[in-house]
Amino acid sequence: MTESKREDDKAIEARSLAERGLHEQAIGHNAEADRLLTQAQEIDPEAVAVVLEEHDAARAADARDQPTADQDVERVLPRIHSGPDRQSGS
């Protein structure tokens, strides 16, 4: 199996887990939602970000106030920092 195929498989798996996590959250199963979203985040954070962006885009802009939405995201997923490693001072 090629490296790109493995990466594609990981993205598909992470996306599926994230979508299931959002579904569980919607029906009130928060512990299961947290578990699924955390697992997806560990596999492929970028795929999870795409799922969350698509989910947010499907909601009306005023469906939730932003501070509450931000708090929920911070509770479920750790903040992702792009760019050079901040700890190494690069």
N, C-alpha and C positions, 0 to 999 in steps of 0.2 A: 504494500500500500504506500502511495507517495505521501510526502509531508503535507502537501496541499489538500489531499483527500482527508487525511486525519484532522486537519484544521477545520475543514468543511463539516466533518462529522461532529466535531466538538461544538461548533457553532449551532448546528441543528439540534443537538442534545440540549445545549444551554437555552436555546430559544424555546424549545418544548417545555422545559422545566419552568422557565420564567412565565410562560403563558398559563401553565397549570397553577403556578403560584398566584398569579393575578386572579384566576378563577376561584381558587380557594379563599382568597382574601374577600372577594365579592360575596361569597356565601357565608362569610363570617368565621371561617376556619383559620384564624390568624396564626396559630402555632404552625400549622402545616404550610401555610403561605410563606412564613418566615423561613422554614426549613428548605422549601423548594427554591425560593429566590436566592438564598445564601448558597445553596448547592450550585445553582446556575451561575451565580457570580464567580464562584471558584473555578468553574470550567471555562467560561468565556465572558468576561465583563463587557466587551463591546457588543456582543449579541444581546445581552441583557439590556444594555442601554438602548438599543434599537427597539426592543419590545416595549420598554417603558415609554419611549418617545412616541411610538405608534399608539399606545394605550392613551397617553395624554392628548394626542392629536384628535382622538375620536371623541373626547369629552368637550362639552361646551366650555368656553374660556372662563365663565363665571361659575362653573359647577362646584368649585371648592376655592376657599381662600388660599392664597399662596403660602402663608406661613404654616398652615396646617399641612398642606401638601409637602412642603419642604421637610417638616418635622417627621412625617411618615416615611419619606424616602431615607432620611438620615437614620431612622430607627431600623429599617430593614437592610439597607445596603451601606457599606462604608464609602466615604467620599473617594472618588478616583481622581488622582492627579496625573496629568500627562506631562511629558517632557522629561528632562534629566532627573536623575535621582536627587531628591531634595536633601537627603541626609548626607550625601557625600560632598555637598557644596558645589557640584558641577554646574 
